[in-house]
Amino acid sequence: MGKRGLHKLVVFSIVLVLIIPVITLWMDFEGQYTNEKDIIENLSSSDSHLSVGNLTLPKIDYEALNDAWINQKIEMLIIVNDSSFVDSVTPLMNWKNEKGVKTIILYNYTEYEGRDKAERIRNMIKDYYEKENIQWVLLAGDAEENLIPIREVYNPDVVVVGGESEYSTWDNYDKPTDYYYADLTGSWDSNNNNIWGESPIYTGDHDEISWIPEVYVGRFPADNAFELSVMVNKTLKYETDPFIGNWMNRMLLAGGVSSYYQDNSDPNEVITDEDEARLTEYIWQNYVISESKFTHLTKTTTDFSPSTPPTPNSLDALTVTSFRNEFNSGYSTVIIAGHGDPTQIKDASFLPFPYNYYNNGDASSSSNFNMSSLFYSDVCTTSSYDKGDNSIGEILINEADSGAIGFIGGLRVTWYLQDDDYLEKLNRGNAKLFWETFFEEKKFQQGRALYDSKVSYMNSDYFERGAASMIYEYQRKNLLTYNLLGDPELDVYTKIPKKVSNYFNEDLYEGQCVSFQVKDDLGRIISRARIHLKGSNGKYRTIYADINGHVDFRLPLGAHENYSVIITGHNVIPSYHNFTTLPDTDNPIILDAHHSPLAPTVSDNIEISILTKDNHSGIESIFIIISESNFNDYSTYRLRNEINENNERFDLILNKEEPGSYSYIIVARDYLNKTSLLFSDEFNFVIQKPFTDAVLIIASILIVGLVSVSSLIMLVRLNKYNKNLKR
């Protein structure tokens, strides 16, 4: 081959190497567009092979919906000593069930294992918590008579601190608490030495108490069935037929003097002025003022001057008569802070006769008729219901139509610390956080407020920064000794109650998801309102609104069912309504569907958005069927509403699909299993092969081609060289 021929061969080879990859890529992309047109034509034709009828859609899971209406969990246990107490608490159980708090009465604790009666009762509570997730426990019996025993735990706080002792000759080492029935973790005796609730100091770094309550506990300290009936009837009247008046919107706060200044040569032994009015003022300034009117009674040292509250609230002196008179005039909530014992509440002042601000005689003669208070006693030993029946707390809760509807106080000595500038330590921290939980977190059920505030105390900055620990006996004591006398589930008034508006007077369909914000007739939002529905078919369900009053729930299937409704909650007069379900006759509607980006690449996430509507039972699921093969093969994606959801917009994210031509179909299904299908010419997209792929392909072919051309040239030259050698 001559030079001219060799030159032509090289040029032809290079051109061929360049043209082949371009032709290949053009044919590949053209094939994608052709395939897309075929899919659109096939789906647009009347004999398309894909339809809702031959799609295999997963079945609707009605089990969760039916279970919510058939297997309502038990919420509350009322525990009595034996069958002789059952009749006394049955009316309370019936009311709880009527308003939707599923409640049972138990006295079969002997069927459970345990070293003593208290452990058997706790194991029974634990069993129902694990099976039913109960929330509330009412101990209906006195601790002193051992009807419902109280647990004594090892807590030698007064011994460790030194210079202190419990009231009278009471034990300085073992202290009573009903917290044992609230914190169900472990046995409270992990080393099985029959010494309960020991701190890590005595067990080898293991605290026998977890301190996190699983249930909310209260007690009716009744000695007999008659006393129990008195407490039950007072509670029922408070909830179902209260005396309506301004007392419901009033709080009484009283702060005394815990100590007056005393000098000492040892600066560590100096006793400072300690004004509990600082605490009560903080409570009204930060929590009460936005919710209730109030009266503030104070006795102070020269170190503190209380602020005058805005009208109509008032500031007055705390005297031996003022607290008694104000309490008897009627207040929904009460706190008094000072000193005391089972029979009296006082402070460090030298008081004239009767030498206290309130005593057990005042409790016995209380005249706040039909205006029973939630009484928080920030005082030592005013609720020693395991030692006699004459403590202030037990007397107030036992009063038939006056006194207290709930009493929170210490069974034994409680503690405060000097110079508590942030009101965060021990008694002050406990009291402050109780009312914060009550007012700010809107936990107006007295048992919930008490136990949740205990948790808040342990999670407070005081503990977080390492200034406090549950290893200290005095810290343990304060959480253990403050207990509730009264029904833990009871909701305490902070305003004059009103009825709730009727949200069931519009058309309601079988399977429909019902959503509304619970408000009373004055337009006030009802936090955590309770809606109890009962159908003529025997189904029933209780739904709780959130803190902002919002509620969402789905009705069961079945048209022409009659439902009765009772709505209860904070500051609510029980409100009764009814409705009948209508049949669902409408098909779901797909209003819009689109994808973005319109021209995706392999590096894009593709979002398909669907907007639907169904005015009857609502959308149960959206199915997106996506195919690359004219729907001979396809992938199905499901977006669904949970049983208490009623979303109408759905979004699917596809993560970086492979190159190809895709089409999709949308299917909507409602809760009655009716479906609608939507396809559009716009429901397709093409993902091109990336330019980098083309570059790599071309580069690879060029390299191979150039190597081949080079090899050919070398072969030709080698052949020519061989011929020359022969010559």
Residue, then its C-alpha position, 0 to 999 in steps of 0.5 A: m500500500g502506498k502513502r496515499g492509500l495509507h492516508k485514506l485508510v487512517v482518515f476512514s478509520i477515524v471517521l468511522v470511530l467518531i460516527i459509531p457512538v453518535i449513531t448508537l446514542w441517537m438510536d437509544f434516545e429515539g427508542q425512549y421517545t418512541n416507547e413513551k408514545d406507545i404507552i400513551e396510545n395504549l393507555s388512551s385506548s379503550d382496550s387498555h389492559l390496566s384497570v382498577g378491576n384487575l389491579t390487586l390492591p391490598k385489603i383495607d385493615y379494619e382491625a385497628l378501627n374495629d378494635a378501637w370501638i370494641n376493645q376499649k382499654i380499662e383506664m381506672l381501678i378502684i381498689v377496695n378491701d373486700s366486697s363490703f365496700v363495693d356498693s359504696v364505690t359502685p356509683l362512682m364506677n358507673w359515672k366514670n364509665e358513663k363519661g368514658v373512663k372505663t373503670i372496674i372495682l377490684y378486691n381480689y388482690t389475694e390471687y396475686e403473689g406478694r410477701d404482704k398485702a401491699e405487695r399483692i395489691r401493687n402486683m395486681i395494679k402492675d398486672y392491669y397496667e401491663k395488660e390494659n395500660i391503666q392510668w388511674v388508681l383510687l385506693a378506697g380504704d384507710a391506711e391506718e386500719n390496714l384496709i389498703p395498707i401504705r408502704e413504709v420505706y427506709n428513709p432516715d432523713v431526720v436522723v441523717v440531717g440531725g437535730e430533727s425528729e418525726y412528730s410525736t414518737w413516730d418512727n424516724y427510719d421507716k416512712p409511709t408513702d402511696y408512691y409505691y402504688a404509682d411507680l411500678t418499676g421493680s419491686w422496691d426491694s431488689n435485694n430481697n431484705n424486706i427493707w423497702g425503697e433503699s437508696p443506693i447508699y445501702t444497696g451498692d449503687h442501685d436505687e430501689i425506686s425508679w421515681i417515674p410513676e406509671v399511674y396516678v394514685g389517690r386515696f379515699p381514707a375511709d374506715n368503713a363503707f359509710e365514710l366511703s359513701v360520703m367521699v364518693n357522693k361528694t365527688l359525684k356532686y362536684e362533677t355532675d351537679p356542682f354549685i355554680g358560683n364565683w368560687m370556681n374561679r378563685m384561688l386562695l394563697a397564704g404565705g407565712v414566715s418559716s424563720y426569722y433572722q438569728d445571728n450565730s458566731d458560726p456563719n454556717e449556723v446563721i438562720t435567715d429570714e425566710d418568707e413563704a410569701r415569696l413563693t405564693e407571690y411567685i405562683w400568682q404572678n406566673y401561673v394563677i393570674s391568667e386563669s383565676k382570680f385570687t386572694h393573697l394572704t401574707k405574713t412577712t419579715t422586714d426583708f420582704s414586701p409583697s406586691t399588690p395584685p391588680t383588681p379584682n384580686s386582693l392582698d391582705a394580712l395572714t392572721v389567725t382569723s383571715f385564713r379561716n374566714e377566707f377558706n370558708s367563703g369558698y375557693s376552688t384552689v388553695i395553697i398555704a405555706g408555713h409550719g405545722d403538724p397533724t392538728q394545726i398550720k402555723d408559722a415561726s411567728f408568735l401567734p395569739f390564740p388559738y396560736n395557729y392559722y388553721n387547725n383540725g377543729d376548723a377542718s371539722s367545722s368547715s363551712n365552705f358548703n358545696m365549694s370543696s377545694l383542692f387544698y395544697s398544704d406546703v407544711c409538715t405532717t398535715s396529712s398523716y392518714d396512717k396515724g389516727d383520723n384527726s389530721i387536717g387532711e383526712i378531716l377535710i376530705n371526710e367532710a360530707d359537703s364542705g372541706a376539700i375535694g382533694f388534699i395534698g400534704g405531707l404524711r411526715v416532716t418535709w423540708y425547705l432550704q434557706d436562701d432559696d432565691y429561685l424557689e426551686k429547692l424541696n418544698r418550694g420547688n415541689a409547690k411551685l412546679f405543682w402549680e406550674t404543671f396545673f395551670e401552665e401545662k393545663k393538667f387540671q386533674q389533681g392526680r396527674a398534676l401531682y405526679d407529673s410535677k414530681v417528675s418535673y422536679m427531678n428534671s428541673d435545672y436544680f437537678e440538672r446542674g448537679a445541685a440536687s440528687m435523689i441519693y439524699e434522704y431529704q430529697r427522697k422524703n419530699l417526693l415520697t411524703y406528699n400524697l393525694l387524698g381524693d380521686p386522682e382523675l377528678d378535674v378541678y374547676t378554675k372557671i365557671p363551667k359551661k356546656v360544650s357546643n354540639y359538634f354532631n348536628e351536621d351530616l355524619y357518614e359511616g366511616q367518616c373521620v370527624s375533626f373539630q376543636v372542642k370549645d364551650d358555649l363561651g368559645r373557650i378552648i377545652s384542653r384534653a376534653r373527653i368525648h365518649l360515644k356509644g352506638s346502638n350496635g354496642k360499640y363505644r369509644t372514648i377520645y381525648a382532645d389534645i392540649n389545644g382542644h383538637v380531636d380527630f376520630r373515625l366512626p366505624l362502618g355501618a349506616h343508620e346507627n344511632y350514637s349518644v355522646i357525652i363530652t366532659g372536661h375541664n370547666v365543662i358541664p357534662s354535655y349530651h348529644n346524639f346523631t345517626t350515621l348516613p350511608d356513604t354513597d360518593n366515590p373518592i375524587i382525585l382533583d389534581a396530580h402532577h410530578s416535579p421536576l418535569a424533566p428529571t435526571v438521574s440525580d433528582n428525587i421525583e415528587i408526585s403530588i396528589l390532591t383528593k376529596d371525599n366528603h363521606s368516609g374519606i380517603e383510606s389510601i392512594f396508590i401510585i402505579i408506575s411502569e416502564s413497560n406499558f404496564n406489563d410490569y409495574s410497581t405500586y406505591r401506597l400512601r395511606n391515612e391512619i384511622n384518625e387521619n383525614n389527609e387529602r393531599f399526598d406526596l410520594i418521593l421517588n429516590k433517583e430512578e434509573p434512566g428510562s421512560y416512565s408512566y404512572i396511574i393514580v388510584a384513590r380508595d375510600y374507607l368503604n372500599k370504593t375506588s377511582l382511577l386517574f390517568s393523564d397524558e401528563f403522567n409520564f416522564v423521561i430520565q435521560k442517560p446522563f451526558t457523562d455516560a455518553v462521554l464515557i462511551i464515546a471516549s471508550i470507543l475512541i480509545v478502542g478505535l484509535v488503538s485499532v487504527s494504530s495497530l493497523i498502521m503498525l501492521v501495514r508498516l511491518n508488512k512493508y518492512n518485511k517485503n523490503l527485507k526480502r528484497 
